[in-house]
């Protein structure tokens, strides 16, 4: 009976991840074609991924997608970045690289890590310590400026 519950949770997690991936594809197209829309996008994708990870915290694909979405969501309209989103994107990418090296998800995680490293420090106005104590999986938009 416990095995059945674990399998059901893993299946639901995979279904939620697939739905998030499909929605992310649509939202990326919207973001590319609509100026200033990125602030309104990606929250629903993160909610699906949060649900997937609630069901199965070892879902590597959900972690990989969450890292990508958090990175996309971290960029503010003024050219700065939300540090909490970046911290969580990095955490998700590190999880993927640790648990799934060499897989396609690891490539995505590597791209997230590379993109984060390429962000100039002056474009991240907040200290990563400002994110401690946050009880959510996605960025908090706690800008000090």
Buried (B, 14 or more C-beta within 10 A) or exposed (E): EEEEEEEEBBEBBBBBBBBBBEBBEEBBEEBEEEEEEBEEBBEBBBBBBBBBBBBBEEBBBBBBBBBBBBBBBBBBEEEBBBBBBBBBBBBBBBBBBEBBEEBEBBEBBBBBBEBBEEBEEEEBBBEEEBBEEBEEBBBBBBBEE
